Amino acid sequence: MSANELVCLEQVEMTYGKRTVIHSLDMVLHEGECVALAGHNGAGKSTVMKLILGLISPSKGEVRLLGRQASARQSVKLRFDIGYLPEVVSLYPNLTGRETLDFYAELKQIKDRSYPELLAKVGIANAAKQRVNTYSKGMKQRLALAQALLGDPKILLFDEPTTGLDPASRQQFYDIIRELRERGATILLCTHALTELEGNVDRVVVMNQGLKVADGSLDSLRSDSGLSYRIQIKTVTDNPPDTGHEWQRIDANIYRFNCEQNEKMSLLSTLVQNPHVLDVNTYAPSLDEIYAHYLRREDV
């Protein structure tokens, strides 16, 4: 294991009876890296989480955390190094926010009970003495995030953390993620909401039916996909400039060109320098388009 590999899955397979749900998975999380594990429901994301947590053992291959095997036996020892936010948050309704953190701190054998800073970080400091059954969905999610951060764990696992949150709460969550990244936390984030990932993660692993179909930074996935870039212009004339590229009429005097990434700069230069072009805008392939591309490629 490399010195900065905190999580390593090596040729991992997971089989239930005759059904294989994870196929020969190789995946590494390096220290200080934020990685998104993306895929539809049933792609195998939650199974990967359970394997890392040591809740289940792989049928084949090996899972290592901090150089140690992530088995059910080792999971008790490793719990101090992992913070986990599950997809479905289950909290005791009659406990207050503060009592909830006391409960989880006791489980993790954390002696430091100075929570004000942690509660303030997740935005519920003023609700610390309120019972959980009075909390909104977003407040419960923030409290669950606070328990995951108890003890400043080296590895953080978040399973669909923004499901059911309103746009403001989602943005606040990613603000916290950004702060954690800046502090060097190692994060695995399971999600199917790809549009949230731009600027928030270092790398994306795409899974489909238990197979890893892509692994890289968003820029590299966008580049490797070969999907067309779109350049939209507004002109003073009734026809677009002759550039040799395919174009579509979007509206009166508004046209859209499609081009490959390696053609983008030269086409942009040609259009910008044309005196009949009033306005130029570029559109990279969206994350949803990139995601769909890799799923289609695997299905072929």
N, C-alpha and C positions, 0 to 999 in steps of 0.2 A: 504494500500500500504506500502510495506517495505521502510525503509528510503533511501535505495540505488537503488530503482526501478525508473528509469527515464521514461521508456516506458512500458506500460502494456496493452495488448489486452486480454480481458476476454470473452470467449465464443462468439467470434465475428462471425457473419454470414453476408454475402453480397449477396443480390438477385436482379437480374434484371428480372422483369416479373416472368416467371416460372423457370428461370435458376439461380441456386445457384453457385456463383463463389468462395465463401469462406465458408468453413464448420466448424463451432464450433471451431474457432482458439483461442488457448491460447498461448501467447508469451510474454516474459518479457525481457527487456534490462536493465541490471544493470549499475550503474555508472562506467565509465572507461572501459566498455566491448566493444569489436569489434565482431559483429555477422554478419555472411554471411547468406543471405536468398537465397537459391539455388533452381533452378527448371527450366524446359524447358519453352519456350515461351507459355503463356497461363496457367501457373501453379498458377497464382494469386499473383505474387511478386509485380507487379506495383500497383495492387489494394490495397495491404497491405500498400504500400507507401502512396497512396492517403488517406487512412483511417487515418494514423498517422499524415499526414499533415492537416487533417481536411477538405480536398477538397470534400470528400463525407462522409456521415454518415452511420454507419452500420445498416443493417436491424434488427439485433438482437445483444445483447451484448454491451460491452462498451470499448472504447479506451481512455486511460488516459496518459497524458504527464505531468511529474513533479507534479503528483497528481491532475491535472485538466483535465476535459473532453475535448478531442480533437474534438470539433465540429466546424462547419463552423464559428459560432459566436466567438468561442474562438481562432480560428486559427490566427486572427489578433493580439491578445495579445501574442500568443505563437511564433510569427514569429521571435522575437528577440532571442529566445532560440534554434532555429533550422536553420541549414545550409543545403541546398538541392542542389544536383547536379543531374539534370534530365538525362534520357537516351538520349534524343534528345536535343542538346544544341542549343538554339536560341539566338543569339546575334545581336545587331544592327551593321550592316556592316560598317557604316560610322563613328562610334565612335572609338576613340583610346582605347587601353587597359586601360589606366588611366581614361578616360571618362566613360568607361563601369563600372568600380568600383565606380566612383562617382555617377553614376545613381543608382546602387544597394544600395550604402550606404545611399542615400537620401530616398529610399523606406524603408530601415530598420531603418531610423532615427539615423544613426551612425554619430557622430560628428568628431571622429578621422579619418582624411584622410591621415595619414602617411602610404602610401602603399609600399614604397621601400622594406621593409623586406618581406612583403607578396608576392610581385611580384618575389622577388629573391627566395623565398621558392618554388614557383611553376615553376621557371626556365624561366621566360619571362621578367625579369627586363629590358633587353636591347630593348625590343619591346613595352615598355609602351606607347610610343608616336606614334606608328604605328597604322594605321586604321585596324580594325578587318578583313576587306575584303582582307587584305594581309597576314593574318595568315594561317598557315597550320592547318589540322585537329587536330594534337596533341597540337598546341599552343592554339587553341580555347578551347580544353578540359581543358587545364591548366588555362586559364582565367576563365572558368566556375567554376573550382575548387576554384580559388581565391575568387570569389564572394560568394561561399558557406562558406568560412572560415571567411568572414567579420564579425567583432564584436565578434570573439571568442565564437561561440555558444556552448551550452552545449551538443546538440544532432546534429549529422551529418548523413544525409541520402544520399546515393550514389546509383543511379539506373544505372546498367550496365556501370560503369565508364570507363572501359578499352576497350569497343567496338570500333574497328577501329584503335586502337593504335598499333604502331610497338612495338616489344619486349623491346627496350630500354626505350620507353615512359611508357610502362606498369610497368617496374621495378622502374622507377622514381616515378610513382604514388604510388606504394606500399612502397617506401622509405618514402614518405610523410605520408602515413597511419601509418607506424611504429612510426614515430616521434609524430604524433597526439596521438597514443595509449600511448606512454611513458609520454605524458603530461596529460593523464587522460581523453581524449575525449571519448564520447560514440558514437559508429558508427554502423549503419546498412548498409550493403553492399549487394545490389541485384546483383546476377550474375548467369550465367550458365557455366562460365569458372572455373570449380572446380580445375583444375591443378594449378591455380594461388594462391589458398588459403593456401597451406601448409606453416606454419610459419607466416602467416599474419593475422589470425583471432583467437579468443578465442573459438568460438562456431559456429556450422553450423546448420541451420534449413532448412530441405529439404521439399519442397512442391511439390505436384502432384495433378493436377486437383482441386485445392482449398483446399486440405487436407494437414495437417502437418503430414509427414510420418516418420520424424526423427528429433531429437533435441539433440545435445551434442557436445563435443569437437571432433576433428578429431580422436584422439586416441580412445575415447570411441566408436565412430561410427565404426571405424575399428575393434575394439575388439568385439562389439556386433553383427557385421555382420556375424561373423563365417566364413568369407572367408579364404581360405588357404594362408599360406605364402609359398614362393618358395625359396629353397636353391639350388644354382647352384655350382657344384664342377668340378674341373679338376683333373684327376687321371693319374698315370703312368701306369695303367693297362687298359685292354680292357673291364673290367667290374666294375661297381660301388660297393662299400662296401655293404654288406648285413645288412640293418638296419630295415627291416620289413616295410618300407614305399614305396609307389608307386614312380616310377621314370620314366623319359623320357630321351632318348638319344638326345642331342641337336646337337652334332658334335663329331668328333673323340675324345674320352676320356673326353668328357664334358657331364655331366648328371644333371638333375634337379629333385629335390625331392619336393613333396607337403606335407605340414603338418599343423596341427592346431596351433594356437598361443601358447596354453599351452604345446605343444610338441616341440616348436622351440628350446629352450635352450638345452634340452637334446639331440636332434638330432644334433645340432651344435657342442656340446661337443664331441659326438661320431665321427663326421666327422673330426673335427680339430685334434683329437688325432690319427687318422688313418694314418700310415706312407705312405700309397699309395696315399693320397690326397694331391695335390700340392697347390690348391687354393680353397677358399670358399667365396661365395657371397650370401647375403640374399636379398630378395625382398618382401616388404610388399604389401598387396593389394593396388592398385592405387586408387586415389580419384574417378576416373571415374568408376572403378569397384564397389567401395562402393556405389556410387550414383545409378548406375544401379541396384544394389542389392536391395536397399530400394524401388525403383520404381517397380521392379518385385514383391517384397513381397506384396506391396499394391495392385497390379493388380490381385494377385492370389485369 
